[in-house]
Amino acid sequence: MKQKLLLAALLCAITIPSCKKTDNNQTGGTKVYNSVNDITVPTGFNWESSRTVPFTANITDDRFSTANHTISVYDGDPFNGGSLLAKGSANTSVGFMTNLYLAKTINEVYVVKTSPDKSMIIKKVAVGGAITLSFGATDPSVGARAAQREVSTLDDCSSGCTSTITTSTSNLNVNTGNVICITGSNITVGFSNVNGGTIRVCGTNVTLQNLNFNGGATLLITAGGSANASNINFNSSAASIINYGTFTASFPLNGSFTNNGTFTSTGDFNLNSNAQTFVNNGTMTVNGSFNNGSPTGSTNNGTLIVTGNFQQNSGAAAFVNNCSLTVNGNYNQSSVVKNYNLIKVAGTSTINSGTELDLYNGAMLKTTNFINNAAVKASGSTSLIKITGSTTIFNSGASANGPLQICSSTTVGASYLSGGAANGCSVYIATSGCNSEGNGSPVVTDTDGDGVPDATDEYPTDATKAYNSYYPTAASGGTVAFEDNWPAKGDFDLNDVVMGYRYQVVTNSSNVVVKVIGNYSLVATGGSLSNGFGVQFPVDASKVSNVTGGTLEAGQSKAVVILFSNMRDEMANWNTVPGATTSPAKSYTVSFNVTNGPNISTFGLSAYNPFIYNYGRGRETHLSAHAPTDLASISYFGTADDSTVTASGRYYLTKTGLPWAIDIPVAPFKYPVELKDITTAYLHFGAWGASGGTTFTDWYSNTAADYRNTTNIYQ
């Protein structure tokens, strides 16, 4: 049938010029390729849409001696849809090493260290060359929620400036619509009137004088900038200060203030009754007292240090502490405070009547003395009030309710406690970047005794298994697509065998491979030959046992699993001709055990070595740069269009560098219709190949109109 279709295509090309695009001009600066034969392939390009990234994670956290921590690698934020790539053990003696095989469209990964006490550190890492990380006990880059903040594209002085200040200036007027960019360093800028507009500080050691904010004026210290200010007055609640850099000043807040960098208040920090938003995402030090009277709410997502007293005034909206609040004086609360992490008070903490202190999910208040005249409420996992001094007082009307321990030398009467609140000091609270104190000792359960706590052991009752790693990811698959005419070139519609796949690699607590599970989906068989399909794995065949879903092929030094020997027995129809009868995709699940197997760093995570074969067992077709199996016939090498040179590791490429198979890190992959060269379906495939895989790395996944000719893609 394929021969008939080829003849039809030839007649079309002869008699109807419109059957084939002939324009080979530049379009939008990118050359249009009408055929793979037009591509000049750089030497050494192997048509890979993914690349190998060596990965190492070391542990310096010695809180648990040589116990195992779990390292997990994700292709995105694991708490916002990221999918697992790899997982394994690391301790202070041995790190976790593997070879990730990442799509070239993946520019960053998230790495999570989970300690035996379930505490976590998450790092976002750019993908360049090899990745090497080290994890201590706490994350030094704290600000619990700081990773969520975004820097505006206007947070620099490269664009949008109506005036640029490079030297010391005085009596400067700023009006609505003005954007004053201060780029000079070690200068003083004095203001006459600030009636609106924006002041951006991009220079360093800039002194700002006589800032009287009116209207919607904004002061912005950029990420690389630093400034100090005197005589700041908010004459309008619409005015705001935003700091991404380093800022030192003292002012009563009547407008809005957001700190994303490092801010030092040289005196008291007062949020007045008409203050608007207060948010600290970075590090803030108040050399005096913190007095909150803002009716609109205040939030600390980072580190807030108060050298004097902390006063949450009556009438103020709730103060929310998501990270670390340290008070070197006294803590006095007359309106609601919501604590999600650590409040540490060197003096006395007083909860006044008519208000409420709320503690959530293992939050902690550590204080020298504690006087409660109101309600303390806890929810979620058990929180802690730890009192180190001699004074613990629950006055009439006071109460503690919910999952809460009160750790004190003075026993709190049972009448004050309800809903799970109790006297005690045993609750375990892990140290973290937000909580440097912590409390208690963790209870680590390891049911199977393999050294991996149940909390992170995916096989908690099986000592021979601990972790799952995946390729491409836990939630997604890949596709291999073949031409079956090797060593002759073929039509390059790359649909003669189209197989989807996903691999699950099971490892033990020492990161040794113990089991492999492959899920496959045969979606197209657009070739006229009786192709078989198999995969070679990087492990000795003698170490593989209990193969299910396929056949472990005899006579092979490496493990080779054959799924089928004749694709037409698996799928009656081609699934490549629009309008023709189709067959449903056929699924396969292959699994096998590995005894005395390799470490996952050796086994790796990839598509491994898939191949098809026809005209007997010996004529194998592989991805380029992949060697044949032991049963392949080498007599085909160098014949017809093949240019394999085994001595130099060149396999399965034509004389002009074209492949007979490609691996695409997505599934399903929408392959070309019968007899349509892939360059006429995926319009940047040719440019991708000509660049050696450096441009248009998303040629297969980008659905923009200029990327695809959907007429030539099988639906």
Secondary structure as UniProt FT lines:
FT   HELIX           2..15
FT   HELIX           17..19
FT   STRAND          26..27
FT   TURN            28..29
FT   STRAND          30..31
FT   HELIX           36..38
FT   TURN            43..44
FT   STRAND          50..59
FT   TURN            63..66
FT   STRAND          69..74
FT   TURN            78..81
FT   STRAND          84..90
FT   STRAND          96..103
FT   TURN            104..105
FT   STRAND          108..114
FT   TURN            116..117
FT   STRAND          120..126
FT   STRAND          131..135
FT   TURN            140..141
FT   TURN            144..145
FT   HELIX           146..148
FT   TURN            153..154
FT   STRAND          163..165
FT   STRAND          169..174
FT   TURN            176..177
FT   STRAND          179..182
FT   STRAND          188..194
FT   STRAND          198..201
FT   STRAND          206..213
FT   TURN            215..216
FT   STRAND          218..221
FT   TURN            223..224
FT   STRAND          226..234
FT   TURN            237..238
FT   STRAND          240..243
FT   STRAND          246..249
FT   STRAND          252..253
FT   STRAND          256..259
FT   STRAND          262..265
FT   STRAND          269..271
FT   TURN            273..274
FT   STRAND          278..280
FT   STRAND          283..286
FT   STRAND          290..292
FT   TURN            295..296
FT   STRAND          298..300
FT   STRAND          303..306
FT   STRAND          310..312
FT   TURN            314..315
FT   STRAND          319..321
FT   STRAND          324..327
FT   STRAND          331..333
FT   STRAND          337..339
FT   STRAND          342..351
FT   TURN            353..354
FT   STRAND          356..360
FT   STRAND          364..372
FT   STRAND          375..379
FT   STRAND          383..387
FT   STRAND          392..394
FT   TURN            396..397
FT   STRAND          399..401
FT   STRAND          404..407
FT   HELIX           414..416
FT   STRAND          417..418
FT   TURN            419..420
FT   STRAND          422..423
FT   TURN            447..448
FT   TURN            454..456
FT   TURN            460..461
FT   TURN            463..464
FT   STRAND          467..471
FT   TURN            474..475
FT   STRAND          478..482
FT   TURN            486..487
FT   STRAND          497..507
FT   TURN            509..510
FT   STRAND          512..524
FT   STRAND          532..540
FT   HELIX           541..543
FT   STRAND          544..548
FT   STRAND          551..552
FT   TURN            554..555
FT   STRAND          558..564
FT   HELIX           567..570
FT   TURN            578..579
FT   STRAND          586..594
FT   HELIX           600..603
FT   STRAND          609..614
FT   TURN            615..618
FT   STRAND          619..622
FT   TURN            624..625
FT   TURN            630..631
FT   HELIX           634..636
FT   TURN            637..638
FT   TURN            640..641
FT   HELIX           646..648
FT   STRAND          653..654
FT   TURN            655..656
FT   STRAND          661..664
FT   TURN            674..675
FT   HELIX           678..680
FT   TURN            683..684
FT   HELIX           685..690
FT   TURN            691..692
FT   TURN            697..701
FT   HELIX           705..707
FT   HELIX           710..712
//
